Amino acid sequence: MNAVLQACNLSTGQTVEIVQDDITTGEGDAIVNAANEHLQHGGGVAWAISKHGGPTIQQESDEWVRTKGTVSHAHPAWTSGGLLPAKTVIHAVGPVWGDGNEDAKLSAAVTGSLRVADELDLQSIAFPAISTGIFGFPKERAAKIILGAIEAYFEENTSSGVKIIKLVLFDQATVNAFLQA
């Protein structure tokens, strides 16, 4: 795995890559965790990140919620990467399919993650297919929204320091959905 399947240079100077890999193995400034609002990393991508990153990620997540409250779609939390190769984990709360206003919530989670990356002066960020696993968001729809939100963010934030955006996808069905989008 770890193959760049497609790369695209945005008119604003960033490179977006579609990669088939395990997001927990990726090096770079930050990876995005598909989190829940309480930052309890018990399933899906969140579980894998917490497992591979060690107990520090859950401890820092618990401290975040204790001091700052639950996490919203538009305002992700962040912790260290623990034992992961990535130095930071941005915890984006994606929508649960069927809860209403899912498209806007997913777009807000992506935009919020990119904003956090800029606030932390990061140059690279890796996203999973937020909400398409246990939260049930249709993969094809999510791919279009995630890619659209990335492009819109950089069109509105032309001075962003983020240069590389990787969409790190694990299974073939998700890869296919993003390649088609």
C-alpha angles and dihedrals in degrees: 000000000000088000120151100227097181136001129193130187113217119221087245092062104260125123119224116198130189108212131180107217147098107286091216092067097052121114121215141087100298145000123201119234118211093228140175122236093260093050092233102154100204105130147025120357091347091058092048092049093047093046095050095037095052132229094308092079094055092042092052090045091052090050091050092054092043093053103029105024131233121339123250130211093252098043113050124194124230137208137172118281092245107200094348121111089240112081096216137037116205109202108213118186108221124195125264109236109251097027093102135255089039097156093056092044092052092047090049091051091054094044091047091051092052090047090053090049089055093046089054092046093241123163101197135038133178122207130196119211092279116220096000095107123052091351089064102225110160108256098223093050093045092050092057093046095046093048091045092050091051093051093045092049094056093043088056096039104045093163093058115139092210108109107165125047116182124192100206109197126183110194130049096240091058092044090052092050092052094044090053092048 
